[in-house]
């Protein structure tokens, strides 16, 4: 088969799969190169499934709001797979006055760009979710937030992209990019050379060394996220949950199990043999927090834990868009753990940008070069 395409995408996570799908729908010939042996092997299969607007940096909000209003509600039908999307709201919980201040600031910033989010007291919190303990004294409430299944959603984009003619090649680790006459042209792997009129780098943490081969550096580092999954429990609630200090998040899945993420503060000291490994102290730490919020879950059994590296950006929001210094090159990385919920909108807008040169949503606040010193 030819190693040439209109667009070569580096990275087979949800961003790469979804962008490939939208590009193919617009008539582009696309090749996706995934360095591992499995599609969605990075953060796309190792996240909590949040599809939220509340608690985000305002620079991300126009994009994620567009996705929640226009893409997520019909995504299961479009991808012919059950994304398990629930739009039942997000409670971001607080226990102290400091927490109230954090949540109020986030809510006020979000309301400033048109998001329906408000502060509520502990009594109203428990009207929405009666399983929460009396320790919760306040929360921000966004009724249009929700959650979905990262595995089925990523798989849906992959399957539909293939159905529309996208070629996926796994086990093809990209080593470098090369230009021809000043324009991006070649993607070099260990054994092959691929050529495209345009190249999108959406490879999470691996994006940084790949982009450095053409002189582009986006400041990001690795940060480990850890989560646990419980056995199936009777249905309790459908909201997505978080906290003021972002140290705990979770939801109950369609199948009854709970997915909870959190931190012990020791993740940076984990052993790493190339596969993300959980810290033995983190799950007990998460569980102690859960029991304070949800006493009824004290006896729930944990069936597994997992960990994954987050491509943490220097300022907490992703780098999206075209690279001016290298015509034909586009980036989508440094999502800082927010990539799943924002993926449909980010991918759709990237596809529009690559094909037409324009986007419906202003991406200027997410430019890759916003870190440059101002002269």
Secondary structure by P-SEA (a helix, b strand, c coil): ccccccbbbccccaaaaaaaaaaaaaccbbbbbbcccccccccccccccccccccccccaaaaaaaaaacccccccccccccccccccbbbbccccaaaaaaaaaaaaaaaaaccbbbbbcaaaaaaaccccccccccbbbbcccccccaaaaaaaaaaaaaaabbbbbccccccbbbbccccccbbbcccbbbbccbbbbccccaaaaaaaaaccccbbbbbbbbbcccccccccccbbbbccccccccccccccbbbbbbbccccccccccccbbbbaaaaaaaaaaaaaaccccccccccccbbbbbbccccccccccccccccccccccccccccccccaaaaaaaaaaaacccccccccccccccccccc
